[in-house]
Amino acid sequence: MSAAVTQHFTHNRRGQGGRSGAGAFGTRLEGANLAHKVWLCRACYAWHWAERDGWDAPRKKPPACRECGERQFLHFDSRGEAQRFVHLMRDQRHGLVRKLRHHPRFPLHVPDPSGTPRKFAVYEADSYYQRLDEASGEWLDVVEDFKPADPKAQDPQFKLKRRAFELQHGIAITIVS
């Protein structure tokens, strides 16, 4: 068999074989589903991991903060996303960033045959903020998403929404990994 025809198989975490291009997981979403969800208390900024009632039970939001008793949390899909948002909160306290928003939603529109814009999807970014451009002295809009740096590992739905968002809003989405 030639090298071009041969398929290489690797084992993912569950011991099942998969194509070598799939990485350590059988599907793209398998890795996302196993990521450690993080809940950040809005009052004292204490970190909480998603809790389980039993071994097979799904992970869920903690009922209250263990530190201060607050019941409102910021939700993050991974530790890396949470760490990046905490870093941005620190930058906001120091005046390097302003108008920081967690998981902002942006509607995406396409024109119908009559030319009227119709909403076809919603893009939810991980964070939005304004950063001061030192050269011009202007505040620039920044939209960030915490994703793998490799475009092959990114979801096709994200790629479509990214292109639509950048065309409509004129802001390039910054990928943070």
C-alpha positions as CSV (number, residue, x, y, z in Angstrom):
1,M,0.0,0.0,0.0
2,S,1.3,3.4,-0.8
3,A,1.7,6.1,1.8
4,A,-1.0,8.3,0.2
5,V,-3.6,5.5,0.6
6,T,-2.7,4.3,4.0
7,Q,-4.8,5.6,6.9
8,H,-3.2,5.9,10.3
9,F,-5.3,5.3,13.3
10,T,-4.8,6.6,16.8
11,H,-6.6,5.9,20.0
12,N,-8.6,8.6,21.7
13,R,-9.1,8.8,25.4
14,R,-11.8,6.1,25.4
15,G,-9.5,3.6,23.5
16,Q,-11.5,3.8,20.3
17,G,-9.7,4.1,17.0
18,G,-10.0,7.3,14.9
19,R,-8.3,8.9,11.9
20,S,-5.0,10.6,12.8
21,G,-6.4,14.0,11.7
22,A,-9.0,13.8,14.4
23,G,-6.5,14.3,17.2
24,A,-6.9,12.9,20.7
25,F,-10.7,12.7,20.5
26,G,-13.0,10.9,18.0
27,T,-14.9,14.1,17.2
28,R,-14.4,17.9,17.6
29,L,-17.1,18.2,20.2
30,E,-15.9,15.3,22.3
31,G,-13.0,17.4,23.6
32,A,-15.3,20.3,24.2
33,N,-17.7,18.2,26.2
34,L,-14.9,16.9,28.4
35,A,-13.6,20.4,29.1
36,H,-13.8,21.6,32.7
37,K,-16.6,24.1,33.0
38,V,-15.9,27.0,35.4
39,W,-18.2,29.2,37.3
40,L,-16.9,32.6,38.6
41,C,-18.7,34.3,41.4
42,R,-19.9,37.8,40.4
43,A,-19.4,39.2,43.9
44,C,-16.0,37.8,45.1
45,Y,-14.6,36.3,41.9
46,A,-14.1,32.9,43.5
47,W,-13.7,30.0,41.1
48,H,-16.1,27.0,41.2
49,W,-16.0,23.9,39.2
50,A,-19.2,22.4,37.8
51,E,-20.5,19.9,40.4
52,R,-22.0,16.4,40.0
53,D,-24.6,14.6,42.1
54,G,-23.0,11.3,41.2
55,W,-20.4,9.8,38.9
56,D,-22.8,9.5,35.9
57,A,-24.7,12.7,36.6
58,P,-24.2,15.7,34.3
59,R,-22.1,18.6,35.6
60,K,-24.2,21.6,36.7
61,K,-23.9,25.1,38.2
62,P,-23.2,25.3,41.9
63,P,-26.2,26.5,44.0
64,A,-24.2,29.3,45.7
65,C,-20.7,30.6,46.2
66,R,-18.8,28.7,48.9
67,E,-16.9,31.9,49.8
68,C,-19.7,34.6,50.0
69,G,-23.0,32.8,49.4
70,E,-23.7,34.8,46.2
71,R,-26.0,33.0,43.7
72,Q,-25.0,34.8,40.5
73,F,-22.1,33.4,38.5
74,L,-20.3,34.0,35.2
75,H,-20.1,30.7,33.2
76,F,-17.1,29.7,31.2
77,D,-16.7,26.6,29.0
78,S,-13.1,26.0,29.9
79,R,-10.4,27.0,32.3
80,G,-8.5,28.8,29.6
81,E,-11.5,31.0,28.7
82,A,-12.0,31.8,32.4
83,Q,-8.3,32.7,32.9
84,R,-8.4,35.0,29.9
85,F,-11.5,36.8,31.2
86,V,-9.9,37.3,34.6
87,H,-6.8,38.8,32.8
88,L,-9.1,41.2,30.9
89,M,-10.8,42.2,34.2
90,R,-7.4,43.0,35.6
91,D,-6.6,45.1,32.6
92,Q,-9.9,47.0,33.0
93,R,-9.0,47.8,36.6
94,H,-5.7,49.3,35.4
95,G,-7.4,51.3,32.6
96,L,-6.0,49.4,29.7
97,V,-9.4,48.1,28.7
98,R,-13.0,49.5,29.0
99,K,-16.5,48.3,28.4
100,L,-15.7,44.6,29.1
101,R,-18.6,42.3,28.4
102,H,-18.9,38.6,29.0
103,H,-20.5,36.4,26.3
104,P,-22.0,39.2,24.2
105,R,-24.5,38.2,21.5
106,F,-24.4,39.7,18.1
107,P,-27.3,39.1,15.6
108,L,-26.3,38.1,12.1
109,H,-28.4,39.2,9.1
110,V,-28.8,38.4,5.4
111,P,-30.9,40.3,2.9
112,D,-34.1,38.6,1.7
113,P,-35.1,38.9,-2.0
114,S,-36.7,42.3,-1.3
115,G,-33.5,43.6,0.3
116,T,-34.8,43.6,3.9
117,P,-32.3,42.3,6.4
118,R,-33.4,39.1,8.1
119,K,-31.7,37.5,11.1
120,F,-30.4,34.1,10.3
121,A,-28.2,33.4,13.3
122,V,-26.7,34.8,16.5
123,Y,-22.9,34.8,17.2
124,E,-21.9,34.6,20.8
125,A,-18.4,35.7,21.5
126,D,-16.4,34.9,24.6
127,S,-15.7,38.6,25.3
128,Y,-16.0,42.1,23.9
129,Y,-14.0,45.2,25.1
130,Q,-12.4,48.3,23.9
131,R,-8.6,48.6,24.0
132,L,-6.7,51.9,23.7
133,D,-4.5,52.2,20.6
134,E,-1.3,53.9,21.7
135,A,-0.4,55.2,18.2
136,S,-3.7,56.9,17.4
137,G,-5.1,57.4,21.0
138,E,-8.4,55.9,19.9
139,W,-10.4,53.2,21.6
140,L,-10.7,50.1,19.3
141,D,-13.4,47.5,19.5
142,V,-12.1,43.9,20.2
143,V,-14.1,40.7,20.0
144,E,-12.4,37.6,21.3
145,D,-13.1,33.9,21.1
146,F,-11.2,31.2,23.0
147,K,-10.6,28.5,20.3
148,P,-7.8,26.2,19.2
149,A,-5.2,28.1,17.1
150,D,-5.3,25.5,14.3
151,P,-8.1,26.3,11.8
152,K,-8.6,22.5,11.2
153,A,-9.7,22.1,14.8
154,Q,-12.3,24.9,14.6
155,D,-16.0,24.1,14.1
156,P,-17.3,24.8,10.6
157,Q,-20.3,26.6,12.1
158,F,-18.0,28.9,13.9
159,K,-16.1,29.6,10.7
160,L,-19.3,30.6,8.9
161,K,-20.5,32.8,11.8
162,R,-17.0,34.4,12.0
163,R,-17.0,35.4,8.3
164,A,-20.6,36.8,8.5
165,F,-19.8,38.7,11.7
166,E,-16.6,40.3,10.3
167,L,-18.4,41.3,7.1
168,Q,-21.4,42.9,8.9
169,H,-19.6,44.6,11.9
170,G,-16.2,45.3,10.4
171,I,-14.4,43.9,13.4
172,A,-12.0,41.0,13.1
173,I,-12.5,38.3,15.7
174,T,-9.3,37.7,17.7
175,I,-8.7,34.0,18.4
176,V,-7.1,33.4,21.8
177,S,-5.8,29.9,22.6
